[in-house]
Amino acid sequence: MLDIKSIPAFNDNYIWLIQNSDQRCAVVDPGDAEPVIRYLEEHSLTLDAILITHHHNDHIGGVAELVRRFPHLDIVGPANEPVPTLTHAVTAGEQIELFGEVFLVLGLEGHTKGHIGYVGDGKLFCGDVLFSAGCGRVFEGTMSQMHTSLDKLMALPEETEVYCAHEYTASNLAFALAVEPENPLLLQYREEVNRLRAQNKPTLPTTIGKEKHINPFLRTEHSSVIRSVANRTSNTDSLAIFTALREWKNEF
């Protein structure tokens, strides 16, 4: 079982550090090298690998400096994205081994054209696709691609821990409650999140099971969610509801 730690970066990013039992580690989406280097030094860890989900600078901006510091790193990332310094380009369906655990590469297009995720050891690293109580913006792909990507994540075991790349939970909950103001699990979760944030603690990881109950973007077939966008679309299929929700969130 791998140990996961969060390294805060910028205003609301998390760089996830994956550690094994003998002080070796990998990091996911290091947008900034400095907090990673500091963490490695403070905890006497050896960095072996970097996993990248997509090409946005707040996810890869620290890679070049980490490679300069640690020249023998394995840099794993999406084959279909403009990510420099990759040593191991991967596509959906491939597997990678990390400290004895096998991770499956998932194609999670939508936020960007070649966005990927990694799932293994009961853990999902999904970059900017799924957030707690929300999902990523559709920048380069299509609404259909993002909807399909979320469906792939919905199919994972409910106990899967979700390590997304931003602390957006509180603001996402404000939107989720606008969509489903009477969802008791949402109201309960808001209290939990407010308590964690007041203590400056992360709200992550979440789980696939929890998100199914509180995340409107995963609840597009629930009548309460469909009713909430009735003034935005007359179509009630899941993609139309998702699209209406995402467009609403863009302006929320």
N, C-alpha and C positions, 0 to 999 in steps of 0.2 A: 504494500500500500504506500503510495507516494504522498508526501506532505506538501501542502500548497500554502504559500504565504503571499500576501498582497504587498506590493511596493507602490505607494502613491506617487503619481507624477502629474505635472501641470496642475490644472484646477480640479479635474475630476477623473483623470485616467487611473486605471490600475494596470501595472505590469505584474503579471502572475509569475511567481517563482516556484518551480517544481523541483522538489528535493528528494533524494533517496537517502538511505540510511548511512551512507559513508561520506557525507559532506560534498557530494557532487550534485549539480543542479542544472536546470535549463530555465530560460525565461521566455515568456510569451509576449510578443508585441512591445519591445522596448523602445518607446518613442523618445526616451531620454536616457543617456548612458549613466549620467552622474549618480542618480539614486540607486541604480543597480550596482555600480562599482562600490558605493558606500556600504550597501547591504552585504555584498560579498565579503568585504574587508572586515566588517563588524562581526560577521558570523563564521569567518574562516571557511568559506565555501569555494569550491572550484567550479567554474562555469564551463560546461561541456557543449551546450547547444542553445540555439535560439529558434523558436517557432514563430512564424509570422502568419497572420490571417489575411491581411490585405495591405495595399500599398500606401495608405494615407500616412502623412508624415508623423502624426502623433502616435503611430504604431511602429514606424521603422526609423525614426529620426536618430535614435541612439545606436543603430546597428554598426555604422562605420567606425565609431569610436570604440565600441566593444571588440570589434574585429582587430582594430589596431592594438588594443591592450592584450587581447587573447587570440593570437593568430590562428590557432588550430580549431576554432569553433566550427561546429556543423550548423549551417544556416539553412533551415527547412522553411519553405514557403511556397506560395501558389505559382505554378508554372505559367498561368495565364494573366499575370499582373506584372507591371513594371517595377520589380523589386531588385535593386542592385545587390551584389555580394552573395546571392544564393549559392550554396554548395550542393543543395539537394532540392530540386524543384519537384513538386508533387501535384497530382491531380486527384479528383474525386475517385474514391474506391481503392486508392493505394493505402498501404499500411506502413507505419514507421514504428520502430522499437525505441523505447525510452526507458532506460534503467530497468530493463527486464519486463516492462509492460508494453503491450501492443496497442497502438492508437490508430484508429481508422480515420482517414481523411474524408471529410464531407464537403461536397460542393454546395456552397451557400450563397449563390449569386443574388444580386438585388441591390444591396448597399453599394457594392462595386461589381464590376463585370466578372471578376475571377475570385471573389471572396471564398475562403475555405474555413472549415473548422476542424477541430481534432477531438475525437471522443475515445476514451479508454480508461480503464481503472475506475469506472463509475463517474468519470468527470468529463465535462464538455467545456472546451475553450472555443468560444463562438464570436470573438471580436465584437463587431458592431451590428450583429444580426438580431439576436434576441437580448433584450435587457429585462431586468425585473420590472414587471408591470408595463413593459413597452417593447418597441422594436426599433431598429435603425431606420434612418431616412433612406429613401430610394434615390440614390444619386446617379449611378451609371447604368443600372439594370432597369428592369420593369417591375411594375406592381405584381405581375403574375410570377416573376422569378422570386421576389421576396416572399410572396404568399406560399409558393412551393417550398422554399427553404424553411420557413417556419413549420410547415407540415412535416418536413423531414425530422425536425427537432421534436415535434409533438409525438412522433412515433418511438422516441427513445424511452427506455424504462423510466417510470415516474420518479424513482429515487436518484436519477442522474443529477449530480451537482453541476450547476451552471455557473461558469466563471466568465462573465462578460467584461468588457474593457472599460466601462464607465460607471461612475457613481451617479446614476440618473434616477434612482428609485423614487426619491421623494417627489420630484417634479413629474415623473411618470404617474405616480399615484394620484396626483391632482387631476390629471386627465382621465385616468381610469375611473375615478369617482364621478367625474362629469358624465361618463358613459353609463356607469352602473351605480348610481348614488345609494341604492338600497342593498348592495351586495354586502352581507354581513362579514364575509371573510376579508373583503377589501378594507372595511372599517377597522377590523381587528389588526390587519397587517399595517395599516397606517400608524396605529399606536406603537406597534413594535418597531417600525422604521424610525419614527420620531424619537423613540427612546435611544435607539442605536446611534442616530446622528447627533443627538444631544451629547453623547459620550464620545463623539468623534470616532465611532467604530464603523467599519464597512457593513453595508446591508447584504453583501454577497459572501459566499455563493447563495444563490437561490436553488430551487430544484424544478425539474420539469413538472412534477406533480403540483407543486404550489402554483406555478405559473398558469396551469390549466384552470385554476379556480379564480385567479385575480387579474390575469392579463387580457385586456379586451381584444388584442390582436390574435390571441389564441382561442377566442370565444365567439367567433363570427357566426356560429350556428345557433347561439343562444338567443331566445326571443327578446330578452332585455337589451342585448347589444343591437340586435336588428332594429328594435323600436327606436333606439337612440339616434340612428342615422336615417330614419324614415323621411326626414325633410331634405336629405342629401342624395338619396338614390331610391328609385322605385323597384330596383332589382334586388332580390333577396338571396342571390347565390353568394357563396362564401367569398369569392374573389371581389365581387362588387361591394360587399360589406367591408371587407378589409381595405379596399381602395378608398372608400368613403371615410373610414376611420383614420387612415394614414393622412389623407388630405386635411381632415379636421385637425389632427394633431400638428400638422405643419404650421397651422395658423393659430394654434391654441396659446 
